[in-house]
Amino acid sequence: MRCLVVGAGFSGAVIARELAEANVHVTLIEKRDHIAGNAYDEVNQETGIRYHKYGPHIFHTNNEKVFVWLSKFTDWINYEHKVKAILDSGETVVIPPNLETIERLGKENVLDILYRPYTKKMWDKSIEELDPSILNRVPFRDDYNELYFPKDKYQMMPKEGYTAIIANILSHPNISVELNTKFEKTMEDKFDHVFNSMPIDEYYNYKFGKLPYRSIKFHHSVVPVPKFQELPTMNFTHDGVYTRVTEWKNYPNHGANRYKTLVTFEEPCDYSENNFERYYPVKDVSGENRKRYEIYKNLENDKVTFIGRCGQYVYIDMHQAISSALKVASDFRRRFGA
């Protein structure tokens, strides 16, 4: 069999590898000039510090199957993620809010200080206009634990970075990778099946309307100081344009520099304001966006399986994307005897 995979992020790479090991010949195309999708990382030449070009990616999961599968392609460094928010006074508090944060701010003030301004910037909507599941991703705590993912068994960073993981996953004689290659529907005729991570509404020429996304403009800056902040990522609570800032040398095995540091400020925007880079599907409280996606999803198309955030119009973490891709590949192999 010959299959086409569109997109070299985790979803596409995992499917490509699973099919390749089943003796399927896979061509993987990627419109960007690099693999690894939004998890792409590289070393900044001026500082020698590794950074994630599209924002920080932290691997965390309780899914042992995903962890074991991914561990075939990387060594790990243990890392437990912590985040704090900077108040107007310059003081910092733990988020998601633990008992210490609640005691300092007052429970009645937590929503307005930590979440309302951030949510408005991130989604250009009020909290009341969004699906409650978005806020439920960062619940209140009833203890003094400072960890961002306190219940996840596996919390770590890949020793050589995420780009290296994807490169190792794609290193198989049955996989060929073509960068700087945009998907065209005429390509489908050359393959038995297509796994496509492109936006599903774009694939169908927006025949039922466009699906909204939020995007992020990443402002990377070299700062001539040895250290910029106490933790890798700090959130802002003001109503300015930026939501958070990341100092990359604070992550393990991301490099060191005695004289300079590398930071990234994140500025949310509509995807139309950022070269149509789609990062976050908008989960409105009425569910209208999801209903429009379901219309696209239910169109009959035996030749194509849509994958990933944009293909499935869903926000998923890395471990969820890997788990979903493993299932998609398994179902396909079972269906076609591959």
N, C-alpha and C positions, 0 to 999 in steps of 0.2 A: 504494500500500500504506500501511497504518497500523500502526506498531509502538509498543509500550510498552517503555520502558527503566526498570528499577527500580534506583535508586541513582545519585547524582550525583558519584561518585568518578571516578578516571581510567578504569576499565573501562567504566562506563556512558557517560561523556562521549565517549570515543573512538568507541564504537559508534554513538552517536547522531549524531555529526558525519559519520561515513563513510556512514551510511544517508541522512542528510539531503542529502548531496551527490549521492546517487543518486536523488533525487526521492522518497524515502520520507518520509512525514509521521510525525514522531516526537513522542510525548509522554513526557517524562521526569519521573518522580516521585521525591521524596526525603522520607523521614520526618523528617529534621532540618530546622532552620530556615535552613540554608545549603547551598550547593553545595560541591564539592571533597572530600567524604568526609573520610577521615582525614588528607588532605593540607591541609586547611583552615588558612589563616593569616589573622591580622588584626593591627591595630596596637593595642597597649595604650594606652588613653587617658591614663593617669597618667604614663607615661614616654615615649610616642612611639616605643616600640620594637616592631617586628614580632615576633610569636612564632607558633609552630605549635601550635595548641590540643591536638593529639593526638600530640605528640612530634615530634622533629626528622626532617625529610625531606631527604635529600641525593640529588640526581640524579646518577647515574653509570652509564655503560654503554659497551660496545664495539659496540653495535648501531647502525650508521650510519643505517639506515632509520628507527628510532625517533627518533633525534636530529634528523634532517632533518624528519620529520613534525611533531615537537613544536615545532621552531624556527619554524614558520609562525605560532605563536601566542604567542611570547615572545621578548624579547631576553635575553641571558645575561650573567652575571658569573662569570668563572672562579673556582673554589674547589676546593682540594684538602683533603679532610677528614683530620683527625688526631684521635686520641683517646688519652687517657692514663688510667691507673688510679691511684687514691690508695691508698697503703699505710697500714698502721696507724701508721707513723712520721710520716706527713704527706708523705713523699716521693712522687714520681710516676714511673711507668714507662710506656713505649710499649706499646699494644696495637693490633692483634694483636702478640704478642711478637716483637720482632726480636732480633738478636744481643746488643744492649746490654741488653735486658730479661732475656734468658736468662743473660747473664754476671752480672748483678746479683742475680738471684733464685736461680740454679742451675736447670738444666733439670728436675731431679727435683722442684722445688717449684712450677713454673709452673702446673701443672694445679690444685694444691690452693689456691694463692693467688689466681690470676686467674679461674679458671673454676668451681671447685666451689661456693663460696658464692654466686656470681652465678647459676649454673644452678639451684641449689636455690630461690632467691628467685623467679627468673623463671618457672620451670616447675613448682615444687613437686614436683620429682622429682630424684633423683640423676643424675649424668652417665650412669651405667650403665643407667638406665631409659629413656634417650632415644635416638632414632635418631641414629646417628653423623653424619649429614649436617648436623645442627644445629651441631655443633662444627667441622665441616669448613668452615663459612662463614667462620671466623676462624683460618686455619692459622698454624703457626709459620713464621718467616722465617729465611733463612740469610744475611741482609745487615743493614745498618743503616738501611734505608729506614723512615721514620716514617709514610708515608701509609697510610691505612686501606684505600684501593682502589688499590694501586700499579699494577695492570695495566689499568685502565680508561682508554680513550682520551678519553672525554668526561666531565669532572667539573666541575660548575658549579651555580649557583643561578639561578633565574629572577629577572630584574631587579626585577619588580614583585610577586613572590610567586606561590605556587601557586594561590590563589583566583583571581587574575587570569588565569592560564593557562586554568583550567576555564571561566571566564566567556567568554573569547575563543573557546574550542572550541565552546561552546554557543550562540554568537551566530550564528544562522542562521535564516532565515525558516521553514524546515521543522521547527524544533525549538521546542516549548513546554515550559516548566519549571514544575512545581507543587511547591512546598515544603510542609513540614508535612503531607505526604500519605502515609499508610501503605498499603501494597499490600493489596488484597483480591482473592481469586480471581475474584470476579464481574467484575472489570475485564477479564479475559481475553476475554470475549465481544465486547468492543468493538474488538479489534485482531486483525490477521492473525498477529502473532507477538509474543512477550514475551521480552525479555532481562533476566534477573532476578539481581540480586546479593545477594538476601537469603539467610540460611542455608538450605541445602537441606533439612536435617532439620526446620527449623521449617515450611517450605513444605509438607512431607508430614506435618505434625502429629506428628512424632517416632514414626512407626509402627514404626520399627526401632530406636528408642532415640535418645538425645541424643548429639551429637558434642561432645566437650569442647573448650573454648577457654580460653586465658589472656587476661587483660585488664590494663589499666594504669590506676591512678588518678593523674592528673596534678595536682600541687600547684604552682600558679603563685604566685610571691611577688615583691613589689617590695622590694628591699634598698637602703637609703640609703648606698651606696658607689659610687664611679665605676667600679670593676671588681671582679669577684668571683673569677675564676679565669683561668688562662693560655690555655685552649682553650675552644671552644664547649661540648664535652661531655666530662665526666670520669666514669669508672666508680668505684664503690665496691667494695672487696674485703672489707669486714666482713660480718657476718651480720645487720646491721640490716635494716629493712624496705625501704629504698630501694636501687635498683640503680645509678642514675646521676643526674647533675644537668647541666642545660644552661643556659648564659648566652647569651641571644639576641643581645645587641649584638655578640658576637664573630663572628657570621656577617656576610658582606658585605651592605651595603645593607639592613640590618635596623634602622637607626636609631641615634641616639646621645643620651646624656644625661650631662651633667657631674656630676650629683648622685646619680643613682639608676641602678640596673640591674634587669633582670627575669630571674629564674631559675625553672626548673621542675624539681622533684624527681619521680622516677617510682617508683611503688609497685606492683609486680605483684600480681595477685590472680586468683581464679577469676572468670569472667565473670558468674556469678550474684551476686557481691558488688559489682558495678559496673554496675547497671542493665542487665545483660545486653549490655553492649558487648563484642563479640567482636573481638579483635585477632589472636591467634596460635593457629592450629590446633595441637593437641598431637600431635607425631609420636613416639609411643611405640615402643620398640625392637622390640616384637612385631608392630607394624603392625596391631593390632586396630582402631584408630580409622579407619585408611585403608580397611580391609576393610568397615567399616560404611558409610563414605562411598560406596564402590563399589556397594553394594547400592542406595542411594538413586539414584546416578547412572544405574544400569542400568534404572530404572523407565521404561517407555515413556511419553513425553510429547512429542509432535510440536509442541505449541504453545509450549513454553518451552525456552529455552537458558539454562543457569545460567552465570554469569560471576563473576569476581572471587574474592577470598580466601574469602568465606563460601559462595558458590555452588559453588566448586570445591574447597573445603576444602584450601587450599594456602597456604603462605606465599610471597609473591612481592614483589619490589621493584617500584618504580614502572615502570622500563623494561620489566620482564617483563610487568606488567599491561597496558601499552600495546601491546606486541608481541602478546600473546594476544588483546587486543581487536581489533586490526587484522586478525588472522587470522580471528576469529569473524565480523567484518563482511564480510570478503572472501568467505568460504565461503558466507555467507548470500546475498550479492548474486549469486554465481555460481549458487547452487542455485535461486533464484527469478527470476533475470534482472533483478534490480533495478539 
